[in-house]
């Protein structure tokens, strides 16, 4: 007696081709995603630096001083309500009028400088 063998399903070669194609697509997509993520983090940190610089300028004008600490700028009753960290960065503890602001440790490796 003859048995009817079913030929439904995929062969090993077809499955391997699909796996290779998916691997190639992932190899192209992951670096692009990381670049977009880094750019987004840098823009958010730069925006925080701009807000801190503007808050410091307002503090200088209102108090007639040329330097201020971070704790005088950030808080529920201060100029910046909350400072949201996006990549575990570190902001300076004090700001002096006319000096650049350097944020270090962005994602543990990058530094951004903002000149007001």
C-alpha positions in Angstrom: 0.0 0.0 0.0 1.1 3.5 -0.8 0.9 6.2 1.8 0.2 9.7 0.8 3.0 11.8 2.3 2.0 15.4 3.1 4.3 18.1 1.7 2.8 20.9 3.7 5.1 23.1 5.8 8.5 24.8 5.3 11.8 23.2 4.6 14.8 23.9 6.7 16.4 26.0 3.9 13.3 28.2 3.7 13.4 28.8 7.4 17.1 29.6 7.4 16.6 32.1 4.6 13.9 33.9 6.6 16.2 33.9 9.7 19.1 35.4 7.7 16.8 38.1 6.3 15.5 39.0 9.7 19.0 39.1 11.1 20.1 41.5 8.3 17.1 43.8 8.9 17.9 43.9 12.7 21.6 44.6 12.0 20.5 47.7 10.0 17.8 48.8 12.4 19.5 48.6 15.7 22.3 51.2 15.1 19.8 53.6 13.6 17.6 53.2 16.7 20.6 53.9 19.0 21.5 57.0 17.0 18.0 58.4 17.3 17.9 57.6 21.0 21.2 59.4 21.6 20.1 62.4 19.6 16.9 62.5 21.6 18.7 62.4 24.9 21.1 65.1 23.9 18.2 67.4 22.8 16.4 66.8 26.1 19.6 67.6 28.1 20.3 70.7 26.1 16.7 71.8 26.7 17.2 71.3 30.4 20.4 73.4 30.2 18.5 76.2 28.4 15.8 76.2 31.1 18.4 76.3 33.9 20.2 79.2 32.1 17.0 81.1 31.8 16.2 80.5 35.4 19.6 81.6 36.5 19.3 84.8 34.4 16.0 85.6 36.1 17.5 84.9 39.5 20.4 87.3 38.7 18.0 90.0 37.7 15.7 89.7 40.7 18.5 89.3 43.3 21.3 91.5 41.9 23.9 88.7 42.1 26.1 87.0 39.5 26.0 83.4 40.8 23.4 81.0 42.0 23.2 77.4 43.2 21.2 74.7 41.6 19.1 74.3 44.7 18.0 77.9 44.4 16.8 77.3 40.8 15.0 73.9 41.1 12.2 73.2 43.4 8.4 73.4 43.7 8.6 77.1 44.7 11.5 78.0 42.5 12.1 78.9 38.8 12.2 75.3 37.5 9.7 73.1 39.1 11.5 69.8 38.4 14.6 68.8 36.6 13.9 65.5 34.8 17.0 63.4 34.2 16.9 61.6 30.9 20.3 59.7 30.8 21.6 59.9 34.4 23.5 63.1 33.6 25.0 65.4 36.2 24.3 69.2 36.2 26.6 71.7 37.8 25.8 72.6 41.4 26.4 76.4 40.8 25.9 78.8 37.9 27.8 82.0 37.2 26.6 84.7 34.9 28.2 84.6 31.5 29.9 81.2 32.0 29.1 78.1 30.0 27.1 75.2 31.5 28.7 71.8 31.1 26.5 68.7 31.7 28.6 65.6 32.2 27.9 61.9 32.3 25.1 61.7 29.7 24.4 58.0 29.4 27.8 57.6 31.2 29.9 58.7 28.2 28.9 62.0 26.7 29.3 65.7 27.7 27.3 68.7 26.5 28.2 72.3 26.9 25.7 75.1 26.6 26.9 78.7 26.2 24.1 81.2 27.3 
